[in-house]
Amino acid sequence: MGIELNDLDVFNIRNFTLKIKRLISLRQRLLEYLTKRMYTIAPNLTSIVGELVGAKLISHAGSLTNLSK
């Protein structure tokens, strides 16, 4: 049902998958970092809305102080 892949196709597919794997790894490390920082900086906010939403709220407000106001 498929076609034969030549060496260039295989090379490009491998490069693409390696880039995807690196991006997934980077995303996981960033999420771990964000989780640690949010529990340190704003533990109550993190417990209520979670790490991602809390970080977005702080970013949108400009600072934690502005968010609290």
N, C-alpha and C positions, 0 to 999 in steps of 0.2 A: 504494500500500500504506500510505502514511502519511496524516497529516491536515495540514490547513492550520495554520500557526502564526500566531497573532496577534502584535501588537507587544509585548504584555506577556510572552508566551512567549519571544520572541527576546531581549528585554531581560534576562530572568532567566537564560537560557542563556548569554548573553555575560558577564554578571556572574559566573556560576558558573565558566566557563572561565578568566576573568581571575584569579579567586581560586586556582584550581588551578595556573595558570602561576606565580603568585607563590609559592605553597607549594613548588613544584618548585624554583624558583630559590633560595628560602631554604634548602631542604634541601641543595642542591648547595654553597652557600656555607658552610653549617655543616659539611658533610663535609670540605671543603677546609681549613677552620679546624682541625677536629679532627685531621686528618692532620698538619698542620704542628705543632700543639701536642704530639701524641703522639710524633712523631719527635724533638722537642726535649726533652721531659720524660722519656720512657722509650723510647729507641731500641731497646734489646734486646728488651723486652717487645713492642713494636710489630712488630719483625721476626719474632718467634716466633708471635704469635697474631693480629696485625693491629690496626688502629686501633680499630675498633668493639668488639671483644672485650676489648682491653686497657683501653679507657676504662670498659667495664662492670665489669671486674674491679676496677679502682681505685675506682670508685664504690661497689661492693659492699663492699670492704674498708674504705672510709672515707678512705684516703690511700695514697699510694705506699709510705710507710714501713710502714704496717700490712700492706699486701700482701706486702712483702718479708719481714716477720717470719713 
